[in-house]
Amino acid sequence: MNFFIFLIGQEIYEKFFAQAAIQIILQKYQILLLIVDTNQEGIVQWIN
């Protein structure tokens, strides 16, 4: 099984990746996201 994991800043996720159309693409291509807080340097959310 092939999959991709991307680290995404929280602000970018909220402005772009949270859109319904983008969510469909992420699911279709099994793209995993780690949402990170760049100020706190920590993981905020893991999205399968």
Secondary structure, 3 states (H helix, E strand, C coil): CCCEEEEEEHHHHHHHHCCHHHHHHHHHCCEEEEEEECCCCEEEEEEC
